[in-house]
Amino acid sequence: MENEGVKIIWIILWILLGAGWSVLSFQWLRKSVEAIEPLPNGQKSPFRGLMLRRIVMFLLLALLLYLALRAEPLGAIAMVVAITIATWVQVIIYNQRLNSLTGRKE
């Protein structure tokens, strides 16, 4: 029974890590995208830095998934589901905010 309790704790840990990772990653991406403005000719594009940050985030997510698989395979599955659901919720909320802001402007 103690072994099952430890597995449940691992699964809950990976769910919380996945949801937290999703929120953190989405907020960083949202702020980076909102900061993009048209540049005069001759200036470097901010997309290189944005892409580099996203690649680093992707590699860190891969590391988290690897660690979750090593610790508890069901925890890795739960983490992926938590990341997916948290990202969908954030995108829906962000889209509703953008729609309400454009509705007010028109």
N, C-alpha and C positions, 0 to 999 in steps of 0.2 A: 504493500500500500504506500509506503514511503516513496518508492520509486515512481509510482504514478503521480504522487503529489509534486515531486520534483519536475516531472515532465510537464505538468500543467503550469507550474511556475515558469518554466522555460518558454512555453507557448505564449503565455501572457506577456512575458518580457519581450519576445520578438514581435508580438502584435503592437505593443506600446512603442517599441523602437521603430517599427514600420510606419505607424501613424505619425509619429514625431518627425521622422525623416521626410515623409511626404509633405507635411506642413512646412517644414523648414526649406525644403527644396523648392516648393511652389512659391513661397514668399520671396526667396532670393531671385527666382526667375521673373516673377511679376515686377519686382523693383528694377531689375536690369532692363526689362523690356520697356517699362514706363519711362526710363531715363534716356531712351534712344530718341535723338532729335536729328533733323536734317543737318548735314555738315556742309560747309562751303567747300568748293573744289580745293583739292590739295591736302585735305586732312585725312588721317587714317580712319577707317571704319571701326566702330566699336564692336562689330560682330566677331572679330578675331578673339577678343577677350571673353565675350559671351560664350562662344563655342568652346574655348579652353576651359572655362569654369564648368560648363555642362559636361564636358568629357571627364573632368576630375570628379564631379558629382556622380557620374555614371560608374566610374571605377570604384569609388567608395561604396556605392550601392552593391556592386558586384562583390566587394569584400564582405559587406554585411551579410549578403546571401550565402556566401561561402561559409562564414562563421556560423550562421543559423543552420545550415545543412550539417555541419560538423557537430553542433551541439544537440539539435533535435530536428529531424527532417519535417515533422508536422509543424514545428515552429516556423520553418522556412516557408511552408505553404501558407500558414496563417499570416506571416509577415507580408507576403505578396498580395494576399487578399486585402489586408488592411491598407497597404499602400495604394492599391487600385481604388478601393472605396473612398479613402480620404482624398485622393486626387480628384475623383469624379465629383465629390461634394464641393471641393474648393473651386473647380471649374464652373460648376453650375451656379454657385454663389457669386463668383466673379462675373460671369456672363449676365446674371440678373442685375448686378450693380451697374455694369456698362450699359445695359439696355435702359435702365431707369434714368441714367445720366443723359443718354442721347435723346430719350423721350422728353426730358425737361428742356433741353436746348432747342428742340424744334418747336 
